[in-house]
Amino acid sequence: MRIATTTAIPSLERPARRVGRPFAVRLAGVAVASFLPAVFWAFAIDLIAMWFGHGLSAMTLSVIGGTIAVFLFAVCAPLMLRSPEPNARLEADEALLD
């Protein structure tokens, strides 16, 4: 029974791995992952400061947001921009040829 199913559907024997996304797409993801939280937290800090009765200047909010964005970029970039496994692309190509 197993022989009949594997010869009828050869792709079940070896699952294809996902091929990595292009570098530009991954870089855009890092930019979004660092920029949006920075804007959110700068806005939240401004709301908290206004709640206490002290408005923050645009320069202070820019420095806060920029610092958060640079920190998140430094943390996210090595994780999100690492190259995919070298064998993953080969296995995906082989699966397409089968």
C-alpha positions in Angstrom: 0.0 0.0 0.0 2.8 2.4 0.8 4.5 1.8 -2.5 1.3 2.7 -4.4 0.9 6.0 -2.6 4.5 7.1 -2.9 4.7 6.3 -6.6 1.4 8.0 -7.2 2.3 11.2 -5.2 6.1 11.5 -5.2 6.1 14.9 -3.6 4.9 13.4 -0.3 8.2 11.6 0.2 10.2 14.8 0.5 8.4 18.0 1.7 9.6 21.1 0.0 10.9 23.8 2.3 10.0 27.4 2.0 12.5 29.4 -0.2 13.8 32.5 1.5 12.4 35.9 0.6 14.5 38.4 -1.3 16.8 40.7 0.6 14.8 43.9 -0.2 11.6 42.4 1.2 13.4 41.3 4.4 15.0 44.8 4.8 11.6 46.4 4.4 10.3 44.1 7.1 13.1 45.2 9.4 12.3 48.8 8.7 8.6 48.3 9.5 9.4 46.2 12.6 11.6 49.0 13.9 9.8 52.1 12.8 6.2 51.4 13.8 6.9 50.5 17.4 9.2 53.6 17.7 6.3 55.8 16.5 3.9 54.1 18.8 6.1 54.5 21.9 7.1 58.1 21.1 3.3 58.9 20.8 2.6 57.0 24.1 5.4 58.9 25.9 4.0 62.2 24.6 0.5 61.3 25.8 1.9 60.4 29.3 3.9 63.6 29.4 0.8 65.6 28.5 -1.2 63.7 31.1 1.3 64.9 33.7 1.1 68.5 32.3 4.4 68.6 30.6 4.4 68.8 26.8 7.5 67.4 25.0 9.1 69.2 22.1 9.2 67.7 18.7 12.9 67.4 18.9 12.7 65.4 22.1 10.1 63.1 20.6 12.2 62.7 17.5 15.2 61.7 19.6 13.2 59.2 21.6 11.6 57.7 18.5 14.9 57.6 16.7 16.6 55.9 19.7 13.9 53.3 19.9 14.0 52.7 16.1 17.8 52.3 16.1 17.7 49.9 19.0 15.0 47.8 17.4 16.9 47.8 14.1 20.0 46.6 15.8 18.1 43.8 17.5 15.9 42.8 14.6 18.3 43.1 11.7 20.6 40.2 12.6 17.5 38.0 13.2 15.5 38.9 10.2 18.2 39.4 7.6 20.2 36.2 8.2 20.4 34.1 5.1 18.2 31.1 4.8 19.6 27.7 5.2 21.8 26.9 2.2 20.2 23.5 1.7 16.6 24.9 1.8 16.9 26.5 -1.6 18.4 23.4 -3.1 15.6 21.2 -1.7 12.9 23.5 -2.9 14.4 23.5 -6.4 14.5 19.7 -6.4 10.9 19.6 -5.3 9.9 21.8 -8.2 11.8 19.6 -10.7 10.0 16.5 -9.4 
